[in-house]
Amino acid sequence: MKKLTVLLVLAVVLVFTMGTSAQEFSAENMKFVGGVTYNTYDGTVTVDGTALPSIEQPEVEVGYGFFAGGQYWFDPQMAVELGYDMANSKVDGDDSSISGFYAKFVYKANMMFDIKGGLGSYSMKVDNPENTEGNGLGILIGGEYKYPINKEMSLVGTANYRMLEIDIDNTEVETLINMSGFSIGGGVCVKF
C-alpha cells in the first residue's frame, strides 16, 4: 500500500508540475493509446537477498498482453500518460499474469517518435496450488513510433523495458521474483 501511495503522489506532482506549462485545458489535447504486447521476463527468484541456485529457479515463459491509456498533451512536446498494463506468462507451467496501473512522462522527440518513462504499480498472480500472489513497484522506459493514418488516428509501435521485482506474499522469508523484461507491441493512437 505504501508503494501505491508513493506512486500516486509522484503522479499527482508530475501532473501539477506539467499543468503549469499548459496554455489551456482542452479535450483536444487528449489522446487514447492502446494495443497488444509481447513480453519477456527475467524470472530470477531471490530469497532473503540471495538468488536461488539455477537448478531451483522457476521457468518463466514469454507471454502476450495489452495496454490502454490516456495522454494529456500540455504543449506540443510534453505529455503525461496514465493507463493500465497487463501481461500473461507461465511460471513452471502454471498460468500467471502481472497487471497494474502506470503513469508516464512523454516527450516528443520528433513528429513520429515519443520517448517515455515512468512508474507502475503491479500485482502478480500465479494459478498454482499455492495461489502465489505478490506486488511490486516498477520503472518503465521506452519509446513509441507513430505512423499517421489521418489527423485523428495513428498506428503505433512500442518498445519498452520494465524493471520490476514482485514481493511474493505469505512467505516466511522475503521472496522476490524479478519480472523485468522487454515489451514490444503494436496498437493505435486516437486523438479526441
N, C-alpha and C positions, 0 to 999 in steps of 0.2 A: 504494500500500500504506500510506503514511503517513496518508492521509486516512481509510482504513478503520480504522486503529488509533485515530486520534483519535475517530472516531465510536463505536467500541466502548467506549473509555474513558469518554466522556461518557454513554453509555447505562448503563454499569455504575454510575457515580457517581450518576446520576439514580435508578436502581432502589434503590440502597442508601440514599440520602438519603430517598426516599419510604418505604422499608421501615421506617424508624424511627417513622413515624407509624401504621403498620399495627397494628391491635389483635391480629390473629392471622392466620396464613397459612391460607387455605382455598380449595378448588376452587370454592366458592360465590361467591367474589369474581372469578371468571374469566368473560370473555365472548369470543365469537368474532364478528368482523365481516368481511364480505366482500361484494363486488359488482362491478359493471361501471362503467366511466368513459368520459366523452367529454372529450378533451384538446385544448387549443390550445397552440401553440408560437410563440416569438418568431422563432427561426431565423436571427438575425444572426450572421455569421461575422466574427471578428476575427483578424488575422494580426499578430503582434508588437505587440499593443495597439492596432492601427488597424483600424477597420471597413472591410470591402471596399466598393467603390462599389456602389450599389444595383443596377446592371445585372449585377454579378458575384455578387450574393447568391443562395444556393440557394433554391428554392421548397420550403418545408416545409409540408405539409398537416396539417390536424387529423386526429385518429385516435381509436380506441377502445382500451380496455384493461381491466384488472381489478386489484383489490386484495384481499388477505386478511391478516388479522392477529388477534392475541390481545390482550386487555386484561386487566390485573390492577388491580382497584379497591382501593386502600389504605384508603380511607374513602369515605363516600357522595359526596364532592365531587371526589376526585382519583384519577387512574389513570395508568398507563403503558401504551402500546400498542407492540408490536413486530410488524412484518409485512413483506409483500412487495408491491411495486407494479410493474406492467408496463403500458406504453403503446406502441401502434403508430403509425406515421406513414408518410409518403412524403417523401423528400428528393430533389428533382429527378426525380420519377417512380420512384425505387428504393425498395423496401420498407425500412423501418428500424424499430428499436424501442429504447426505453430501458427498463431494468429494474433493480431493486435492492431492498435491504432498508432499512427505515426504523425509527426509534424516535421516538415522540411522547409528549409530556405531554398529558394530557386533563383538562380542568376542566369540571365540570358547572355550566353557567350557570343552568339550571332543570330541571324534570323531563323536558323533551323536547329540550333543546338543549345540546350539548357544544362547547366551544372547544378546538382542538387546535393544537399547534405542536411542531416537532421537526426532526430531521436525517435525510437519506437518502444512502446511498452508491449511485450509479447507474453503469451501464455502457451504452454505446450501440453498436449495430451497424447498418451500412448495407449491404444486399445489392447492392453495385455492383462493377464490375470491380476497383476498388482494395481491396475488402473493408474499408472505413473502419470503424475502431473507436475508442473512447475511453472515458474515465472522468471522473466528477466527483462532488463533494460538494454536496448541495443542502439548502436550507432549505424546510420545508413549514409553511404556516399555513392555517388554515381552520376550518370548523365542520361539525357533524353534527346533523341533525334526526332524532329517533326517534319513530315512530308505533307505540305498543304494539298488538300483536295479542292477546297473552296475557301471563302473568307471565314466561315464558321467551323470548319472541320479539318482535322489533320490526322494522318496515320502516324503512329508513334512507335518508335523502337527504344527500348530502355536497356541499360546495363548498370547494375548496382552491385555493391558489396555490402553485406550485412554482417556487422560484428556483434555477436550475441552469445552470451552464456546463460543457460537456463539453470536456475537453482531448483533442484528436484525437491518436492515437498515430502513430508512424512518419512524422512530418513534420520537415523540416529546421529549420523555424522554429515558434515557439509558435503553434498554431492552435486557436482556441476556437469552439465553436458554442453559442449561447445557446438552450437548450431550456426556458427559463422559460415558464410559461403557466398557464392555468386548467384545473382538472379538476373536472368536475361528474359526480356518479354516484348510483347507487341500488343498494341491496342489502338485506341482513338482518343483524341482530344477535341472537345466541343466547346466553342465559345458561346456564351449567352448573349 
